[in-house]
Amino acid sequence: MKRQLVLSSEQSGDFKMPYRKGDDKEKTWNTLESSLFYWEDWEGDHNALQFSDIELKISIGNFPAGAKFASACVDTENSVLSLYDYGDENGINPHKFALRLEVGSAITV
């Protein structure tokens, strides 16, 4: 089942997170996915980004902030976020959400 997720520009910002598992360096991320969840590792191309060991920063659908998943995929071509439970790493039963953006008020940089 597809669910819609709407983010305003006011929900984005600079977030600090571990850059790599076991590394105490921090990197600032200011991206769509960084406003949604923390992750341990990622890979991707121009159509999709795959993230592993994620923890939600905000509630998504029925999942509260802090919920953990084995992986997530941000499909930029189709504007879909898929969350994969632990034990479902083969992607048989993902939780899918439509990604829709809205533009909020202006910010100063």
C-alpha positions in Angstrom: 0.0 0.0 0.0 1.3 3.5 -0.9 1.0 6.3 1.6 1.8 9.9 1.0 4.4 11.8 3.0 4.5 15.6 2.8 7.5 17.5 4.0 7.7 21.3 4.3 11.0 23.1 3.7 10.8 24.1 7.4 11.4 20.5 8.4 14.8 20.4 6.7 18.0 21.8 8.1 21.5 20.8 9.1 21.7 17.5 10.9 24.8 15.8 12.4 25.1 12.1 12.2 27.9 9.5 12.3 29.6 9.5 8.9 30.6 5.9 9.1 29.7 3.1 11.6 32.3 3.1 14.4 33.7 6.5 13.4 33.3 9.4 15.8 33.7 12.0 13.1 30.6 14.0 12.3 29.4 15.2 8.9 26.7 17.8 8.4 24.0 16.6 6.0 21.4 19.0 4.5 19.4 16.7 2.3 15.9 15.4 1.9 16.8 12.0 3.4 18.6 13.5 6.3 15.4 15.2 7.4 13.7 11.7 7.4 16.2 9.3 9.0 19.7 8.6 10.2 21.7 5.9 8.4 24.9 3.9 8.7 25.9 3.5 5.0 24.5 4.4 1.6 25.0 3.9 -2.1 23.2 5.0 -5.2 23.0 6.6 -8.6 20.9 9.3 -10.2 17.7 7.3 -10.0 17.7 5.9 -6.5 19.6 6.0 -3.2 19.8 2.9 -0.9 20.5 3.4 2.9 21.3 0.7 5.5 20.5 0.5 9.2 18.2 3.5 9.4 16.4 5.1 12.3 13.5 7.5 11.6 13.9 11.1 12.8 10.2 11.8 12.2 7.1 9.7 12.2 6.2 8.3 8.8 2.8 6.6 8.4 2.2 4.5 11.5 5.9 4.3 12.3 7.0 6.6 15.1 10.2 8.6 15.2 12.9 6.2 16.5 11.6 3.2 14.6 14.4 1.2 13.0 14.6 -0.5 9.6 17.2 -2.7 7.9 17.2 -0.4 4.9 15.4 2.4 2.9 15.3 3.3 -0.7 14.7 6.8 -2.0 13.5 6.4 -5.6 14.1 9.8 -7.0 12.7 8.9 -10.5 9.3 7.9 -9.1 9.2 9.9 -5.9 8.8 6.9 -3.6 10.3 6.1 -0.2 10.5 2.3 0.6 11.3 1.1 4.1 12.4 -2.5 4.6 12.0 -4.4 7.9 14.8 -6.5 9.4 14.3 -10.0 8.1 13.0 -8.6 4.7 16.3 -7.6 3.2 15.3 -9.2 -0.1 12.6 -6.5 -0.4 9.6 -8.8 -0.6 7.3 -6.6 1.5 8.5 -3.0 1.7 6.5 -0.2 3.3 6.1 2.4 0.5 5.3 6.1 0.7 4.8 8.7 -2.0 7.3 11.6 -1.6 5.7 15.0 -2.1 7.4 18.3 -1.3 5.9 21.6 -0.5 7.8 24.9 -0.4 7.5 26.8 2.9 8.5 30.3 3.8 11.8 31.9 2.7 14.9 31.3 4.8 18.1 33.3 5.2 21.4 31.5 4.3 
